[in-house]
Amino acid sequence: METIKLTEPEDTKEVNLKELLSERKTVRAFQNKAVPLDVLSYVLWSSYGFKKGGGRVVPSAGALYPLDIYVVMMQGVYHYLPDTHSLKLVKKGDLRNSIARASLSQMWMAQAPVMLIITVEYRRITGKYGDRGIRYALIEAGNVSQNIFLSTIYKGLGCGIVGAFHDDMVKDASGIEKTHEPLLIMPVGYSQQ
Ligand SMILES: Cc1cc2nc3c(=O)[nH]c(=O)nc-3n(C[C@H](O)[C@H](O)[C@H](O)COP(=O)(O)O)c2cc1C
């Protein structure tokens, strides 16, 4: 499918923030079990989604939002479009092995049914802030990644966080926009531990 409209993100249980934070850890072993689309929808909304009353779930210097989230799954690589809360296909096929190889052959990553790639397009923020915009974008990516950690735990999933990869190899393998630079890859799935 070229475009996937995601469902409204639904809360499914009550949890304490302290519980969620205490469960946060880097997961590096996953079950061979797909992540349902409604669960993925929740995690994506939590990563960079729009709130009902306006604004987004993470802060952004100058409200410029220089980041993007790409979703790597068995069927292909999709671009998350927060304004329509939907996924747009950018490349068909299972690229998880190639992306794991591009990540210094951290092959455990390819076990995960989903990988989220957080990318940055620096010109969206350096136009206003110059080089300091780089710092602001990286800080924002930290906010996004923590939201991904917490929302995956909330939905009974686990996730990893990977910064060790060859940028150009990840770009080539995943088919993300040329002006988007990968910052973090977060493998997501049901934890084996
Ligand atoms: C920016 C960043 C990059 C990281 N890159 C990798 C990585 O490439 N591979 C990996 O296995 N873990 C990576 N990690 C995870 C750390 O190894 C992990 O957070 C640390 O050992 C603490 O463990 P915990 O997250 O389970 O508390 C990275 C963490 C951060 C914040």
The ligand as an SDF file (V2000), in Angstrom:
LIG
                    3D

 31 33  0  0  0  0  0  0  0  0999 V2000
   22.9880    8.3040   21.3980 C   0  0  0  0  0  0  0  0  0  0  0  0
   23.0330    6.8410   21.7750 C   0  0  0  0  0  0  0  0  0  0  0  0
   23.5630    5.9200   20.8930 C   0  0  0  0  0  0  0  0  0  0  0  0
   23.5390    4.5510   21.2030 C   0  0  0  0  0  0  0  0  0  0  0  0
   23.9950    3.6640   20.2700 N   0  0  0  0  0  0  0  0  0  0  0  0
   23.9210    2.3370   20.5150 C   0  0  0  0  0  0  0  0  0  0  0  0
   24.2970    1.3960   19.5210 C   0  0  0  0  0  0  0  0  0  0  0  0
   24.7110    1.7310   18.4260 O   0  0  0  0  0  0  0  0  0  0  0  0
   24.1500    0.0690   19.8270 N   0  0  0  0  0  0  0  0  0  0  0  0
   23.6660   -0.3540   21.0250 C   0  0  0  0  0  0  0  0  0  0  0  0
   23.5480   -1.5650   21.2160 O   0  0  0  0  0  0  0  0  0  0  0  0
   23.2910    0.5170   21.9940 N   0  0  0  0  0  0  0  0  0  0  0  0
   23.4070    1.8540   21.7630 C   0  0  0  0  0  0  0  0  0  0  0  0
   22.9810    2.7590   22.7190 N   0  0  0  0  0  0  0  0  0  0  0  0
   22.4000    2.2700   23.9830 C   0  0  0  0  0  0  0  0  0  0  0  0
   23.3520    2.3560   25.1640 C   0  0  0  0  0  0  0  0  0  0  0  0
   24.3640    1.3870   25.0290 O   0  0  0  0  0  0  0  0  0  0  0  0
   22.5260    2.1300   26.4510 C   0  0  0  0  0  0  0  0  0  0  0  0
   21.5790    3.1660   26.5720 O   0  0  0  0  0  0  0  0  0  0  0  0
   23.4020    2.0870   27.7050 C   0  0  0  0  0  0  0  0  0  0  0  0
   24.2250    0.9460   27.7030 O   0  0  0  0  0  0  0  0  0  0  0  0
   22.5480    2.0940   28.9810 C   0  0  0  0  0  0  0  0  0  0  0  0
   21.6840    0.9680   28.9980 O   0  0  0  0  0  0  0  0  0  0  0  0
   20.0820    1.1090   29.1010 P   0  0  0  0  0  0  0  0  0  0  0  0
   19.6120    1.9690   27.9560 O   0  0  0  0  0  0  0  0  0  0  0  0
   19.5620   -0.2960   29.0030 O   0  0  0  0  0  0  0  0  0  0  0  0
   19.7880    1.7560   30.3970 O   0  0  0  0  0  0  0  0  0  0  0  0
   23.0190    4.1180   22.4380 C   0  0  0  0  0  0  0  0  0  0  0  0
   22.4930    5.0580   23.3310 C   0  0  0  0  0  0  0  0  0  0  0  0
   22.4640    6.4020   23.0000 C   0  0  0  0  0  0  0  0  0  0  0  0
   21.8520    7.3880   23.9650 C   0  0  0  0  0  0  0  0  0  0  0  0
  1  2  1  0
  2  3  1  0
  2 30  2  0
  3  4  2  0
  4  5  1  0
  4 28  1  0
  5  6  2  0
  6  7  1  0
  6 13  1  0
  7  8  2  0
  7  9  1  0
  9 10  1  0
 10 11  2  0
 10 12  1  0
 12 13  2  0
 13 14  1  0
 14 15  1  0
 14 28  1  0
 15 16  1  0
 16 17  1  0
 16 18  1  0
 18 19  1  0
 18 20  1  0
 20 21  1  0
 20 22  1  0
 22 23  1  0
 23 24  1  0
 24 25  2  0
 24 26  1  0
 24 27  1  0
 28 29  2  0
 29 30  1  0
 30 31  1  0
M  END
$$$$
